[in-house]
Amino acid sequence: MIQKNYNNRDLFDFINTHLTDDPNSLLMKYKGKTLNFDLNFAIDQIINRKKGKKKLSSFIAHESFLFPSSISYEQASDERVARFHASLIGKDKSVVDLTSGLGIDAMTISMAGNHVLAVEIDRMKSKILEHNAEILHLNNFSVINEDCLNVIRSLDFPPDFFFIDPARRDSDNKRTYAFSDCVPDITSFYKDLIGKGSILLIKASPLLDISSVRSQFDNITEIYVVSVKNECKEILIKIAPEKTPNIEIIGVDLDDTGIISSFSIDEPVNSIKDSGHAIPIADPDEIREDIYLYEPNSSVMKMNAAESICQRFDMMKKVGKSTELYISPLLHESFPGRIIRINRKLSSSDLKKMKGGKYSIVTRNYPLKAEQLRKKIGVGEDPYNFIYGMKAGDKNTPILIEGTKI
C-alpha cells in the first residue's frame, strides 16, 4: 500500500490536476471508481498543499512531495521555524532527529550542510520521508524506522546534536503539552543524551510556562520563545553537557527573510524571578498625545520581561500592573513589537464621531473584548490606524487611545 501511494505517476497527476478543486466534491466524484492509488490519500495531499502554501512553500514546490497524513502536516514545523533551528546548529555537524515525523526539521537541517540521521517509529512516515529526501536530493541524510530509545542505545558514537519534538497528542488524539504527557517523555532520558557529550534541542509547546520548563531540566543554556509573524509557535530548549551559571531567555519573531526581532534576558540558573527592581507604572495622565505606545510581540509577551523592557529602553513605563503595554515619550525603533504614536485619548463624545471610520482595535486588560468594542463604536478595519483599550495606572483606570502605527 505504501509503495502504491508514494511512487505512482497517476497519483501525482491526479493531485496536480485537482489542486484547486474542492476536496469534498472530488471525494463524491471519484468515490467507488477504480483507481491505482488510494483516493483518500490523494485528497489528503490536496488539502495539505492548500493549507501549506505559506507554512511549507519551498517543500510543496516539488510536485512529488508527499504528506503521510493530515496530522503529520499539522504537527510539522513551519519551514521558517525549521530554518531557525538549522541556524542554531550551524554547518558540518552530526545530528540525530529522534522524532522526525514529516521531517521538515531534519531535512532543513540537512540542507544547511549537516549529516542527519532521521528516526521515525511509524513505518509509513519513515518510507515517505525517504521518498521526500530523495526527491529533494539530500546528501548525508538517512532514515531509520525504529523506536528512538532503541536507536540511542545502539549508537556507535554521540552526535554533535540531538533534536527531539515529542508527540503532543495522547492515545485519543487529543492535544497535550506537558512533557510527561508527550511521547516520548524526554524528561526520563534526556540526561543519557547530554551525558554522551551531545547538545540537545527540545521543541516544546508554546503553552508551557517558562518557569516550569526550567524546573524540569538541568544544564539548560538557552530557552527560545519562537514566533512567526507575531504568532507564537514553540518553546525551544537548548541543553548542554555542562552546567552554565546563567540561562539566556530569547524571544525571536520570524518571517520569510529570517529574524525580524530578537529580545533576550540573562537569568541566574537558580532564579526564576525578577531581580526586585521596581517596574515603573504609568499614571493615566501620562498617556497622552504625541508619546508612544509599545506592545511587545507574542514571544516577548510570553517571556514576562517587564523589568528588562523598562530597564533597557529609556523612560519606558508599563501602562498598568496587569496590562502588558508600555509608554515612553521617546521613540525606540528597536523595540521588539508594535509601536503606536498616540494621537489622542478618546472620550465618549469622540467615539460617537468615529462611527463608520476604519481602525484596527486592540484591547489589553480592558472591560470589552476587541470585537465588542468594534461593534460598539461601529468601525471597519485598517492596518495602520489603531484604537487601543487598556487599564492604566495603579487603580486600573479604563482608557481608550487612538494612534498611528510607526
DAWOGI-V675808 format. One record per pair of residues at least 12 apart in sequence whose ideal C-beta (glycine too) atoms are under 10 Angstrom apart, sorted by the first residue. I is the first residue (numbers start at 1). J is the second residue. Records with the same first field share a line. If there is no record, write none. Layout:
I=J + J
//
This chain:
1=37 + 38 + 41 + 124
2=41 + 68 + 123 + 124 + 125 + 126 + 127 + 128 + 131
3=127 + 131
4=36 + 37 + 38 + 41
5=37 + 38 + 41 + 42 + 45 + 66 + 68 + 124 + 127 + 128 + 131
6=37 + 41 + 64 + 66 + 68 + 124 + 127 + 128 + 130 + 131 + 132 + 135
7=64 + 66 + 127 + 131
8=35 + 36 + 37 + 38 + 41 + 42 + 64
9=36 + 37 + 64
10=35 + 36 + 37 + 42
11=35 + 36 + 37 + 38 + 39 + 41 + 42 + 45 + 64 + 66
12=37 + 42 + 45 + 63 + 64 + 65 + 66
13=37 + 63
14=26 + 30 + 35 + 37 + 39 + 42 + 43 + 45 + 46
15=37 + 41 + 42 + 43 + 44 + 45 + 46 + 49 + 63 + 64 + 65 + 66
16=45 + 46 + 49 + 63 + 64
17=46
18=30 + 42 + 43 + 45 + 46
19=45 + 46 + 49 + 50 + 60 + 63
20=46 + 50
21=43 + 46
22=46
23=42 + 43 + 44 + 45 + 46 + 47 + 50
24=43 + 47
26=39 + 42 + 43 + 46 + 47
27=39 + 40 + 42 + 43
30=42 + 43
40=69
41=66 + 67 + 68 + 69 + 124
43=70
44=66 + 67 + 68 + 69 + 70 + 71 + 72 + 73
45=60 + 65 + 66 + 67 + 70 + 73
47=67 + 70 + 73
48=60 + 65 + 66 + 67 + 68 + 69 + 70 + 72 + 73 + 74 + 76 + 102
49=63 + 65 + 67 + 73
51=67 + 70 + 73 + 74
52=65 + 67 + 73 + 76 + 78 + 79
54=78 + 79 + 80 + 228 + 229 + 256
55=73 + 74 + 76 + 77 + 78 + 79 + 80 + 81 + 104 + 228
56=73 + 76 + 77 + 78 + 79 + 80 + 82 + 102 + 104
57=79 + 80 + 256
58=79 + 80 + 83 + 108 + 111 + 136
59=76 + 79 + 82 + 102 + 103 + 104 + 107 + 108 + 132 + 135 + 136
60=79
62=132 + 135 + 136
63=135
64=131 + 132 + 134 + 135 + 136
65=102 + 128 + 131 + 132 + 135 + 136
66=102 + 127 + 128 + 129 + 131 + 132 + 135
67=102 + 125 + 128 + 132
68=101 + 102 + 103 + 120 + 122 + 123 + 124 + 125 + 126 + 127 + 128 + 129 + 132
69=102 + 122 + 124 + 125 + 128
71=101 + 102 + 167 + 169 + 173
72=101 + 102 + 103 + 104 + 122 + 124 + 125 + 128 + 129
73=101 + 102 + 104
74=102 + 169 + 175
75=99 + 101 + 102 + 104 + 165 + 167 + 168 + 169
76=101 + 102 + 103 + 104 + 105 + 165
77=101 + 102 + 103 + 104 + 105 + 106 + 108 + 165 + 203 + 226 + 233 + 234
78=104 + 226 + 228 + 229 + 231 + 233 + 234 + 254
79=104 + 105 + 107 + 108 + 228 + 256
80=108 + 226 + 228 + 229 + 233 + 254 + 255 + 256 + 257 + 258 + 259
81=104 + 105 + 108 + 203 + 224 + 226 + 227 + 228 + 233 + 234 + 236 + 252 + 254
82=103 + 104 + 105 + 106 + 107 + 108 + 109 + 111 + 112 + 203
83=104 + 105 + 108 + 109 + 111 + 112 + 254 + 256 + 258
84=108 + 224 + 226 + 228 + 233 + 234 + 236 + 252 + 254 + 258 + 259
85=97 + 104 + 105 + 106 + 108 + 109 + 112 + 161 + 163 + 165 + 201 + 203 + 224 + 226 + 234 + 236
86=105 + 106 + 107 + 108 + 109 + 110 + 111 + 112 + 113 + 114 + 163
87=108 + 109 + 112 + 258 + 259
88=109 + 161 + 163 + 199 + 201 + 222 + 224 + 236 + 238
89=105 + 108 + 109 + 112 + 113 + 114 + 116 + 160 + 161 + 163 + 199 + 201
90=109 + 112 + 113 + 114 + 160 + 161
91=109 + 112 + 113 + 114
92=112 + 113 + 114 + 115 + 140 + 160
93=109 + 112 + 113 + 114 + 115 + 116 + 159 + 160 + 161 + 199
94=114 + 115 + 116 + 117 + 140 + 157 + 158 + 159 + 160 + 161 + 198
95=109 + 110 + 112 + 114 + 115 + 116 + 117 + 118 + 140 + 141 + 159 + 160 + 161 + 162 + 163 + 198 + 199 + 201
96=115 + 116 + 117 + 118 + 119 + 144 + 148 + 151 + 152 + 155 + 158 + 159 + 160 + 161 + 162 + 163 + 164 + 193 + 198
97=109 + 110 + 116 + 117 + 118 + 119 + 120 + 129 + 143 + 148 + 159 + 161 + 162 + 163 + 164 + 165 + 201
98=117 + 118 + 119 + 120 + 121 + 147 + 148 + 149 + 151 + 152 + 162 + 163 + 164 + 165 + 166 + 184 + 186 + 189 + 193 + 200 + 202
99=118 + 119 + 120 + 121 + 148 + 163 + 164 + 165 + 166 + 167 + 182 + 183 + 184 + 186 + 203
100=116 + 117 + 118 + 119 + 120 + 121 + 122 + 125 + 126 + 129 + 143 + 144 + 148 + 163 + 164 + 165
101=118 + 120 + 121 + 122 + 125 + 126 + 129 + 165 + 167
102=120 + 125 + 128 + 129 + 132
103=116 + 118 + 120 + 125 + 126 + 128 + 129 + 130 + 132 + 133 + 136 + 138 + 141 + 143
104=129 + 132 + 165
105=118 + 163 + 164 + 165 + 201 + 203
106=118 + 119 + 120 + 129 + 133 + 138 + 141 + 142 + 143 + 163 + 165
107=129 + 132 + 133 + 136 + 138 + 141
109=141 + 161 + 163 + 201
110=133 + 136 + 138 + 139 + 140 + 141 + 142
111=136 + 137 + 138 + 139 + 141
113=139 + 140
114=140 + 141 + 159 + 160 + 161
115=139 + 140 + 141 + 142 + 159 + 160
116=133 + 138 + 140 + 141 + 142 + 143 + 159 + 161 + 163
117=140 + 141 + 142 + 143 + 144 + 151 + 155 + 159
118=130 + 133 + 138 + 141 + 142 + 143 + 144 + 145 + 163
119=142 + 143 + 144 + 145 + 146 + 147 + 148 + 149 + 150 + 151 + 152 + 162 + 163 + 164
120=143 + 144 + 145 + 146 + 147 + 148
121=144 + 145 + 146 + 147 + 148 + 149 + 150 + 151 + 167 + 183 + 184
122=145
123=145
124=145
125=143 + 145
126=143 + 144 + 145 + 146
127=143 + 145
128=143
129=141 + 143 + 145
130=142 + 143 + 144 + 145
131=143
147=184
148=162 + 164 + 166 + 184 + 186 + 189
149=184 + 188 + 189 + 192
152=189 + 192 + 193 + 196
153=192
155=193 + 196 + 198
157=196 + 197 + 198
158=193 + 194 + 195 + 196 + 197 + 198 + 199 + 241
159=193 + 196 + 197 + 198 + 199
160=197 + 198 + 199
161=193 + 198 + 199 + 200 + 201 + 238
162=186 + 190 + 192 + 193 + 194 + 196 + 198 + 199 + 200 + 201 + 202 + 239
163=199 + 200 + 201 + 202 + 203 + 236
164=182 + 184 + 186 + 189 + 190 + 193 + 200 + 201 + 202 + 203 + 204 + 237
165=182 + 186 + 201 + 202 + 203 + 204 + 234 + 236
166=179 + 181 + 182 + 183 + 184 + 185 + 186 + 187 + 202 + 203 + 204 + 205
167=181 + 182 + 183 + 184
168=181 + 182 + 183 + 203 + 204 + 205 + 207
169=181 + 182 + 183
170=182 + 183
171=183
175=205 + 207
176=205 + 207
177=204 + 205 + 206 + 207 + 208 + 235
178=204 + 205 + 207 + 208 + 212 + 216
179=202 + 204 + 205 + 208 + 212 + 213 + 216 + 217 + 237
180=216
181=205
182=204 + 205
186=200 + 202 + 204 + 216 + 217 + 237 + 239
187=202 + 216 + 217
190=202 + 216 + 217 + 218 + 219 + 237 + 239
191=217 + 218 + 219 + 239 + 241
193=239 + 241
194=217 + 218 + 219 + 239 + 240 + 241 + 242
195=241
196=241
197=240 + 241 + 242
198=239 + 240 + 241
199=219 + 221 + 238 + 239 + 240 + 241
200=217 + 219 + 220 + 237 + 238 + 239 + 240 + 241
201=222 + 224 + 236 + 237 + 238 + 239
202=217 + 220 + 223 + 234 + 235 + 236 + 237 + 238 + 239
203=224 + 226 + 233 + 234 + 235 + 236 + 237
204=223 + 234 + 235 + 236 + 237
205=232 + 233 + 234 + 235
206=225 + 226 + 227 + 231 + 232 + 233 + 234 + 235 + 298 + 299 + 302
207=232 + 234 + 235 + 302
208=223 + 225 + 234 + 235 + 237 + 302
209=235 + 272 + 302 + 304
210=223 + 225 + 235 + 237 + 247 + 249 + 267 + 272 + 302 + 303 + 304
211=272 + 273 + 304
212=272
213=235 + 237 + 247 + 249 + 272
214=237 + 247 + 249 + 267 + 269 + 270 + 271 + 272
215=272
216=237
217=237 + 239
218=239 + 240 + 243 + 269
219=238 + 239 + 240 + 241 + 242 + 243 + 244 + 247 + 269
220=237 + 238 + 239 + 240 + 243 + 244 + 247 + 248 + 249 + 269
221=237 + 238 + 239 + 240 + 242 + 243 + 244 + 246 + 247 + 248 + 269
222=236 + 237 + 238 + 239 + 240 + 244 + 246 + 247 + 248 + 249 + 250 + 264
223=235 + 236 + 237 + 238 + 239 + 247 + 248 + 249 + 250 + 251 + 264 + 267 + 303
224=236 + 237 + 238 + 248 + 249 + 250 + 251 + 252 + 262 + 264 + 299
225=249 + 250 + 251 + 252 + 253 + 263 + 297 + 298 + 299 + 300 + 301 + 302 + 303 + 305
226=250 + 251 + 252 + 253 + 254 + 259 + 298 + 299 + 302
227=251 + 252 + 253 + 254 + 255 + 260 + 261 + 297 + 298 + 299 + 300 + 301 + 302
228=252 + 253 + 254 + 255 + 256 + 260 + 298 + 299
229=253 + 254 + 255 + 256 + 260 + 297 + 298
230=253 + 254 + 255 + 260 + 261 + 295 + 296 + 297 + 298 + 299 + 301 + 337 + 338
231=253 + 254 + 297 + 298 + 299
232=251 + 253 + 297 + 298 + 299 + 301 + 302
233=254 + 298 + 299
235=249 + 299 + 302
236=250 + 252
238=250
243=269
244=269
245=266 + 268 + 269 + 270
246=265 + 266 + 267 + 268 + 269 + 271
247=265 + 266 + 267 + 268 + 269 + 270 + 271 + 272
248=264 + 265 + 266 + 267
249=263 + 264 + 265 + 266 + 267 + 299 + 302 + 303 + 304 + 305 + 308
250=262 + 263 + 264 + 265 + 266 + 299 + 300 + 303
251=263 + 264 + 265 + 296 + 297 + 298 + 299 + 300 + 301 + 302 + 303 + 305 + 336 + 337
252=264 + 297 + 299 + 300 + 336
253=296 + 297 + 298 + 299 + 300 + 336 + 337
254=299
260=297 + 336
261=296 + 297 + 299 + 300 + 334 + 335 + 336 + 337
262=299 + 300 + 334 + 336
263=296 + 297 + 299 + 300 + 303 + 305 + 308 + 309 + 312 + 334 + 335 + 336 + 337
264=300 + 303 + 305 + 308 + 336
265=300 + 303 + 304 + 305 + 307 + 308 + 309 + 311 + 312
266=308
267=308
272=304
273=304 + 307
274=304 + 305 + 306 + 307 + 308 + 311
275=307 + 308 + 311
276=307
277=307 + 308 + 310 + 311
278=307 + 310
279=306 + 307 + 308 + 309 + 310 + 311 + 316 + 317 + 318 + 321 + 326
280=306 + 307 + 310 + 311 + 315 + 316 + 317 + 318 + 326
281=306 + 310 + 317 + 318 + 319 + 320 + 321 + 323 + 392 + 393 + 394
282=316 + 317 + 318 + 319 + 320 + 323 + 325 + 326 + 327 + 328 + 390 + 392 + 393 + 394 + 399
283=317 + 392 + 393 + 394 + 395 + 397
284=319 + 320 + 345 + 390 + 391 + 392 + 393 + 394 + 395 + 396 + 397 + 398 + 399
285=345 + 392 + 393 + 397
286=317 + 319 + 327 + 328 + 329 + 392 + 393
287=317 + 319 + 320 + 325 + 327 + 342 + 345 + 388 + 390 + 392 + 393 + 397 + 399 + 401
288=327 + 329 + 342 + 344 + 345 + 401
289=341 + 342 + 343 + 344 + 345 + 401 + 402 + 403
290=329 + 341 + 342 + 343 + 344
291=315 + 327 + 328 + 329 + 330 + 331 + 340 + 341 + 342 + 401 + 403
292=315 + 316 + 326 + 327 + 328 + 329 + 330 + 331 + 332 + 335 + 339 + 340 + 341 + 342 + 403 + 406
293=319 + 325 + 326 + 327 + 328 + 338 + 339 + 340 + 341 + 342 + 362 + 386 + 388 + 390 + 401 + 403 + 406
294=309 + 313 + 316 + 317 + 318 + 319 + 324 + 325 + 326 + 327 + 328 + 331 + 332 + 335 + 336 + 337 + 338 + 339 + 340 + 406
295=319 + 324 + 325 + 326 + 335 + 337 + 338 + 339 + 340 + 362 + 364 + 386 + 388 + 390
296=309 + 324 + 325 + 326 + 335 + 336 + 337 + 338
297=335 + 336 + 337 + 338
298=337
299=336 + 337
300=324 + 335 + 336 + 337
301=324 + 336 + 337 + 364
303=336
304=324
305=324 + 336
306=318 + 321 + 324 + 326
309=324 + 326 + 332 + 335 + 336 + 337
310=326 + 328
312=332 + 334 + 335
313=326 + 328 + 330 + 332 + 334 + 335
314=328 + 329 + 330 + 332
315=327 + 328 + 329 + 330 + 332
316=328 + 329 + 330 + 332 + 335
317=329 + 392
318=392
319=364 + 365 + 388 + 390 + 391 + 392 + 393 + 399 + 401
320=364 + 365 + 390 + 391 + 392 + 393 + 394 + 395 + 396 + 397 + 399
321=365 + 391 + 392 + 393 + 394 + 395 + 396
322=364 + 365 + 391 + 396
323=364 + 365 + 366 + 390 + 391 + 392 + 393 + 396 + 399
324=337 + 364 + 365 + 390
325=337 + 338 + 340 + 362 + 364 + 365 + 388 + 390 + 391 + 392 + 401
326=339
327=340 + 342 + 392 + 401
331=406
332=406
333=406
335=406
338=360 + 362 + 386 + 388 + 405 + 406
339=403 + 404 + 405 + 406
340=360 + 362 + 384 + 385 + 386 + 387 + 388 + 401 + 402 + 403 + 404 + 405 + 406
341=386 + 403 + 404 + 405 + 406
342=386 + 388 + 401 + 402 + 403 + 404
343=385 + 386 + 401 + 402 + 403 + 404
344=400 + 401 + 402 + 403
345=399 + 400 + 401 + 402 + 403
346=377 + 387 + 388 + 389 + 399 + 400 + 401 + 402
347=400
348=400
350=377 + 400 + 402
351=373 + 376 + 377 + 378 + 379 + 387 + 400 + 402
352=377 + 378
353=377
354=377 + 378 + 379 + 387 + 402
355=376 + 377 + 378 + 379
356=377 + 378 + 379 + 380
357=377 + 378 + 379 + 380 + 382 + 385 + 387 + 402
358=379 + 380 + 381 + 382 + 383 + 384 + 385
359=373 + 374 + 377 + 379 + 380 + 381 + 382 + 383 + 384 + 385 + 386 + 387 + 388 + 402 + 403
360=374 + 379 + 380 + 381 + 382 + 383 + 384 + 385 + 386 + 387 + 388 + 405
361=373 + 374 + 375 + 376 + 377 + 379 + 381 + 382 + 386 + 387 + 388 + 389 + 400
362=386 + 387 + 388 + 389 + 390
363=387 + 388 + 389 + 390 + 391 + 398 + 400
364=388 + 389 + 390 + 391
365=389 + 390 + 391 + 392 + 396 + 398
366=388 + 389 + 390 + 391 + 396 + 398 + 399 + 400
367=389 + 391 + 398
368=389 + 398 + 400
369=389
370=387 + 388 + 389
372=389
373=387 + 388 + 389 + 400
374=387
377=400
382=405
383=405
384=403 + 404 + 405 + 406
385=402 + 403 + 404 + 405
386=401 + 402 + 403 + 404 + 405
387=400 + 401 + 402 + 403
388=400 + 401 + 402 + 403
389=401
//
